């Protein structure tokens, strides 16, 4: 018997604990090397735990919902065992949730891995209620790749009748509803990420002297430039030219003029950052996350658009790493994606300001004494009045407005 331990991945220095989600395998079942066994949620990201070796799970030491720490052993794999053979009894923590599975084929390291999906493919299949067992894999040893999964969806693949339930994604059942007649309620514990979001929002409001300044921007110049160069931009860079890259560039332009807006408070000191790390608020299935564009001042429009697209995909799949969401000197939140006309964004500590972008709508405005129709966007910048005076806040937002209404200013740093 050759036993290999499955351990919790290394966590960030600021994170001491994580929560086990749902085991994808049971005691007695065969696993392939690098097959995802379970996901572990921290207060920032969700980490996947892959099988370190092929074999059979002999013990599950920590069950669904358990609190674990970095490098803690959560399961054991026998690399020489055969699935369905007698295995040591599972630990009490997993006894109820991980009974011995029905006999299955052996899965040594060199065995056929057909029916096993790679992480990205497993996510796609689960989202579309498909089974890896019914998708032809073209990867190494017959593994199902992301391309296989997308092809199966495009081809209209479906789970045939009679597929055993163990082949389906294991999803935890929702909490039971309380029987209150015609007024039912459902109590669901907060996820670690949601609890962390709540904690940071309260921290922000309790520790910052938050004020918000507003302005309106005529987006016609940006829209015209975007329309003029869109096709050539896509052909050259392989990504669409969106609006967010303009907002990022305009924000960096303003932060250079008003360093206090890019600063933060550390005790009794004000830290003025000589770099521009812009946080981009992204909605994910588990809550709002803010990945960081490092050195945004050194990034081209194409670099920004590619990185934002990458962040969006990773957030959707729960693949954002801790290092991608650590730090930041200023943030941008785009409520306009959901149709918001106006909002007051909350500062993301330890930052001192955040820009809120909203929906662009045709509105009647006055220009040179005439009422005209223009595509207008209301900008809102919340700031910490402890280190940012009203003058700096207002003028920095005006600088962003000017850069957006005349993008050529960005070329000449005006």
Buried (B, 14 or more C-beta within 10 A) or exposed (E): EEBBBBBBEEBBEEBEBBBBBBBBBBBBBBBBBBBBBBBBBBBBBBBBBBBBBBBBBBBBBBBBEBEBEBEBEBBBBBBEBBBBEEBEEBBEBBEEBBEBBEEBEBBBEEBEBBBBBBBBBBBBBBBBEBBBBBBEBEBEBBBBBBEBBBBBBEEEBEBEEEEEEBEBBBEEEEEEEEEEEEEEEEEEEEBBBBBBBEEBBEEBEEBBEBBBBEBBBBBBBBBEBBEEEEEEBEEEBEBEBBBBBBBBBBBBBBBBBBBBBBBBBEEEEBBEBEEBBBBBBBBBEBBBBBBBBBEBBEBEBBBBBBBBBBBBEBBBBBBBEBEBBBBBBBBBBBBBBEEBEEBEBBBBBBBBBBBBBBBBBEBEEEEEEEEEEBBBBBBBBBBBBEBBEEEBBBBBBBBBBBBBBEBEBBEEEE
